[in-house]
Amino acid sequence: MATQQSPQSSVIPWRSQPGPQTDAIRRHLVTELFFGGAVGGGKSDYLLGDFAQDVPEAWGKWCHGILFRRTYGELEELVQRSQEIYPQWFPGVEWKVSDKSWVWPNGASLKMRYLEHSTDWMRYWGHQYTWIGWDELPSWPDLTAYLKMIARLRSAHPVPNKRVRATGNPGGPGHQAVKAYFGIDRCPLGGEIFKDPVTGNSRLFVRSRLQDNKILLHHDPGYIDRLRGIGSDALVKAWLEGDWNVVAGAYFSEWSTLKHVVKPFRIPDHWLRFMSLDWGSAAPFSVGWWAVSDGSLIDGQHFPAGAIIQYREWYGASAPKVGVKLTAEQLADGIVQREIGDKITYRVADPSCWKVDGGPSIAERMYNRKVLMRAADNQRINGWDQVRGRLRGNGDAPMLYTFSTCSDFIRTFPALQHDEDRPEDVNSDGEDHCGDQTRYACMSRPWTAPTPTNDPMRGAREMTFNELVKNSEQFSRNRSERRI
């Protein structure tokens, strides 16, 4: 394993830091890996360490790598860092100034190159490498050079674990291309391996965080404060939190992947569950299933009482703004199937489902398939304000969360934009379906279900308002039955 300087010692071999950096180093069997997130997350060190860990192996003499930066100036910084690490780690390693390459005594080598234009990959036509690295991949406007160089990942010798490694921060001209290629739009927390359907290559995003770089924060504790002054709030958020969903001019500037996206957990049985639907057939539809926290601690994480958590989604789209043309009956059947095992207290849906135009409404047809819904409150401005308020939360924590498995919500919700004619409203020309069903959910007045208790004689002073209402309604029903 590679080693790195620590706060206790200034001259020891480089070692990967515990956390995402070590996780990325150990992913030998993944063909393509992108290690990215906040600035200062130890990404350049990771690249240098990832290649060099193979050098001492039996096949090390056949290990030949190449590491790219986009410009010569950026490359010089990377070279300087390698000169601090490699001589301490490998006695006898030699830096070839004229060739800008590291050469090890056993024959392994690493070229340090800059590749400014997408067509510059043609300089390496016919080359063979067992390891290809890209530092700050989003600085390239597209992935043309990256994809072309994958064809150079080969060897005439039995070198296992040939791989491509890349790093980068959110932002830059290639932001969206990198985000889509490595599945960051669908898995923003990382850790999920994808298989390329054409090449069969495995692909993985490992998220780096500034707080994981203990060495940097130890030696430069003021770094975080300096980051806060680098520019717009969106840019600070992207670089400080490593948030790839930050969009300049976004309607919900309060959105934070770090705060609002959580790993799936088992929803307690007594939590209230409900569903919200934004209808669409020719246009996409969005169904969200929500649970309301009672304030209890779940897997070490506290969700405030009354917070809503989206634990499942169903998004019907064949392309952006294009639906899958399910009938009302097909949609209802799909909802029923997905709710097996759930105790759904209520459902709210787009009021357009109740429109009657020469036949039964969408809502009636879905009711005939055992999906009972009520029309959602469709006030847009007040509704968006409700969503914004839940995103902000109570000061200590948000009041709205989503599971990391709700990939279409995570992809589309942060990208909602202001309407140019009505800035207080969302631009409905965008992919706003997840946003609409979330607005319906927030406007549905979800309540907190009472926590189960073994004491049947709890006094009225201990009951919640909803418990009092429920008991009052039950008392009235019982009194009516006795009169009959």
N, C-alpha and C positions, 0 to 999 in steps of 0.2 A: 504494500500500500504506500502511496505517495505520502510525503510529510511536509509540514509548513511551519514557519516561525511562529512561536507563541509569545505571549507577553512575558513569560518567565525567562526565555532564552532568545538571544538574537542570532545565534549561529547554530542551527540544527537542521537536519534534512527536512524537506517539505512534507507536510502531512495534511491530508484533506480534513477540513473541519467537520465535526459531527453535524448531521442534519442533511439538508438537500445536496450539499457538495459531495459528501461521502456516498449518498444514495446514487447520484449520477455517476460517480467514479466506478461503482460496482456493477453498473448495468452493461456488462460486457456483451451479452447476447442480443441487445437491441441494436439494429443496424443504424438507425438515425435517431439521434437524441438532441433535443433543444433544451438548454439550461438557461432560463431567463426569468426576469422579473425586475426587482428594484435595483437601482444603481448601487454599487458597493456590495453586491452580493457574492463576490469572490469568483466571478465568471471567467475572467482571463486566466487566473491561477488554475481553475478547473481544467481548462483546455491543455495547458502545459503539463499538468499532472496526469491527465488521462492518457496522453500519448506515451509519456515517459515510463509509465508503470509497466509497459510491455518490454522495455529494453532489456531488463535482466533475465527474461525468460529464455527458454531453450531456442525459441524461434526468433529471438531478438535481433539477430544479425540480418534477418530479412525484413525487419520493420522499417518502412520508409514512409514518412508522413509529410504533409504540407499544410501549413497554417496560413490563412488569409486574413488580412484587413483590407478595407476598401482603399485607403490612401496611404502614401508613403509616410506621412507624419504620424498617423495612427500606428503604423507598423513599427516605427522606431520606439514607441512607448512599450509595445509588446516585447520587442527584442530586449530592451533594458530590463524588463521584469524577468525574462528568461535567464539573463546573465546574473541575476541575483539568486536564482533558484538552482539551476543545473550544475554549476561547478561545485556547490556544496553537497549536492545530492550524488553526483557521479564524478569521482576523481578520474581525471584523464579525458573527460569530454572536451571537445575542441570547437570553438566558434570560428567558422570560416568567414572572415569579413567580406571577401570578394564575392562569395557565393551566397552570403546571408543564410547560412545553414549550420546546424549543429551536427557534429559527427561523433559517434561514440566509438570507443576502442574496438567493440565487437562488430562494427560495420553498420549499425543502425544510424538513421539520419532523419532530420526534421528540417525542411525548408521553410523559411519565413518569407512570405510574399505579399505584395499588395495587388489587388485586382480592381481597378477603378471602374471599368466599363463592363457591361454584361457580356460583350463579345470577346473580352480578353481571355476567356477560358480556352480559346483556340490556341493559345501559346502552349498549352499542355496536351495537345493532341498526341496520342500515342504513349503518354506517360502512364506509369503504374504506381499506385500508392495503396498501402494497407490501412492508412488512417488519413482522413481529410478533415480539417478543422476550419471553422468560420467564426471569427470574433466579431460581434455586433452585426449579426446577419440582417436585421431590419434596416441597416444603413444602405443596403443595396435596394434599388427601386423595385426589383422583382426577383424571382427565384431562378431566372434563366441560367446563370452561371452555376449556381448551386446544383441544379438538376443535371446539367451537362457534365459536371465534374464527377457525378456519381458513377458515370461510365468508366472513370479512371480508377475506381475502387476495385483493384484486382491484384493478383500476385501469381507468379509461376511457382511459388514455393508454398509449402503447407503452413500458412500463417492463419491461425484461427481468429475469430472475432474481428474481422475487418469491419471498419465502422466509419461513420460520418458523425462529427460532433459540432454543435453550433451553440452560440450564446447570443444574448441581446436583451436590451431594455424595451419596454413599450414605447411606441412612437417611431418616428423615422419614416422614410418613403415606402419601406417594405412592410410596415406594421400589419396591414390587413392580410397580405399574402402569407406572412409567417404565421399569423394567428389562425388562419384557415388551414394551412398545410399541416400544422402540428396539433390541430384539434383543440386549440386554446379557447376557441369560441364555444365549444361544446363541453370542454372539461377544464374550466379555468383554474382549478386547484391542482391540475396535473395528476400524474401517476397512472394514467390509463394507457395501455399499449394498443396502438392501432396497426392493422395490417393493410398495406397498400394493395388494392385489388388487382393492380396491373403488375407491379414488380414483385409483390410478395414480401417486400422489406417491412420490418417492424419499425414503428415510429413512436416516440415517447416525448412528452413535455414534462420536465422537472422544474417546478417553480422555485426560484431563489428569492430569499427575503433578506433585507438589510440587517434585520435583527439576528440572523444566523451567522453573520460575519463578526464574531466576538472579538477577533483580533483588531479589525479596523475600528470598531467602536471603543475598544480599550485604548488604542493609541491616539484616536481622534474623536473624543466624545462630542465635539461641537459640530461634527459632520452633518447630523440630521438637521440641526438648526440652520445651517447654511443652505441645505437643500430647499428649505421652505421659502427661500427668497429668490429662486431661480427663474420664476416666470408666473404663468397663469396658474390658477388653482387646479385646473385639469392636468397640466403638465406635472405639477408638484405631486399630485395624487398618483399619477401614473408611475413616476420615478421613485417616490417614497414608499408606496405600497406595492409596487409591481403589478398594478391593476391594468390588465389588457383591455378592459371594457370601458375605460374612461374615454369619453367622446367630447371633444371641444364643442361647446354650444349645446350640450345635451339638456333635455328638459329637466331630468332629474339629476342635478349635480350632486345630490345627497347620496346617490348610489355608490356602494363600495363592495366589490367582490369579497374583500377581506372581512367585512362586517356582515354582509347580508347573505352570503352563500355559505351553507353549512353542509358537512358530511351527513349522509343519511343515518338515521337512528330509528329505533323502534318507537313508534308513537304509542304512548300509554293508552290503554283501552278506554279510560274514562274521559279523555280529552274530547271535546266537541269537534266533530268533523263535518265539513260542508263542501259543496262544489259550486264553481262558477263557470259560466259558459259564454263565450263570444261566438255566435253562430256564423257559419259560412259554408258555402258549397262550392260555387265557382271561385269565391275568395277563400282564404284559409279560415279554419275555425281553431279556437283555442279553448281547451278545458283544463281547469286547475282544481286540484283537490287540496283542501286546507285543513289544518288542525289548529286549535286554539290552546295555547299553553295555560296551565294553571299556576305557573311560577315555580314549579318544582325543578330540581337539578337533574339534568339528563346527561349521562355519560360525561360528567364533569363540567357541563356547560349549563349556564343559567339563562333561561328565556323568561322575560318578565311576564307576569300574569296578564292575560289578554293579548299577548303577541300572537300573530298568525304566522303559520309556517306552511309553505306550499311543499307537500311531500310527494306529489305526483302530477304529471302533466300529460296531455295528449294534444299534439299540434298537428293539424291536418293541412299540409302544404306539399305540393309537388315542385314548387319553385317559389321564389319571393313574389308575394302578391297573387299567387295562383293556388287555388284549392285543389282538393282531391275529389270533389263532386260526390260526396256521400249523400244518400238520402237521409231524411229525418229518422227513418226507421233504422238504418244502418248505424247512424251516430248513436241513437238510443241503445241499440244492442251492444255497441262497443263500450258505452258508459257502464251498462249493467255488468258486463263481463269484467271490467276493470275494478268495479266496486265489490266484487265477491270478497267476503270477509270483513268489509268495512261496515261500520254503523254510521251511515250518513244522516245527519239530523235535518238538513234542508239543502235545497239547490236553488241558485239564482241564475237567470239567463238574460241575454240580450232581449230587450222588450220587443224587438222586431219579430221574435218568434211567435208573438200573439197576433200578428197581422193576419187578417182573413181576406183572401182575394179569390173568391169563387170556389172555395173548398175548405177543408179543415186546416187549421193553422199548424205551423211547425210544432208548437208546444202541445197541441192536442194529439198530433200523430206520435210524438215522443211519449206522451202520457199513456197512450194505448200500448206502448212497449215497456210500461212499468217505470218510466222516468218522470216523476212528478217534480215540477219546477214552479217558481214564482218569478214574476217579472222583476228584473233588477232596477234599482234606482239609477236612472241614466243621466243625472245631472253631471255634466262634464267638468265644469270648473270646480265645483264643490267636490266632485269625486276625485279629481287629480290632487286637490288640496288634502283630501283624506289620505291618499297614497303617500304624498310628500311628508305629511305629518308622521305616518308610521315609519317611513324610512329614517327620519330624523330621530324618532323615538323619544324617550323620556329624559334624555341627557346622559344616562348611563349606558343604555343599550337600545338598539332598534326595536320596533314593534312589528316588523315584517321581515321574514326570512324565506329562503327557498333552498330546497335540497340541491346539491351539486348535480344531481341526475336530471334536473329540469333544464336540459340543455338549450331548448328553443327559447325559453323565457330568458335565460342568461345571455343568449345571443342577441335577442331583439329588444328587450326592455331597456337596457342602458343606452341604446342607440336612438331612442325616441327624441324627436326634435321639436322646437317651438314652432307653432304656426306663424308664418310671417305676417298674416293679416290680423291674427288674434294671438299675440304673444303669450297670453295667459293659458292658452289651450295647446294641446298636442297636435302636431301636423299629422292629419289622418291619411296623407298620401304615403306615409312610411308604413313599415310593418308593425302596426299598432295593436294586433289582435291579443297578444299576451298582456299588453298594457290595459286594454279594455276589460278583459276578464278579471284582472287584478283590481281595477277600479270598481267593478261590480262587487267583488269580494269585500273590499274595504267599506263600501256603502251598505252592505247587508246587515250591519249592526251585529257582528258576531259576539257571542258572549262566552264567558268562562264557565265550563261545567264544574259543579262542585266536586271537590276531592273526596273520595270515599272515606268514610269514617266508621269506626266500630262502635261509636256512641250514638244510639238512636234518639237520645234525649237532648240534643244540642239546643240551647236556648235561642230565641229569636235574635238576641243581640249578637250571636256568633254567626248567624246566617248571612249569606250574600243576598243582594237585592233579588237576583234571579231565583234563588231558593225560596225567598219569601213569596214572590209572585207565583211560583209553581205550587207551593203549599196552599196558597190562597185559592188558586183555581181548583185544586184537588178537593179542598174543603167544600167549595161551592157545589161541585159535582156530587159529592157524597150527600150533602144536605138535600139536593134535588131528588136523588134516588130514594132517600128515606121518605120524602113526601109522597112519592109515587107508591 
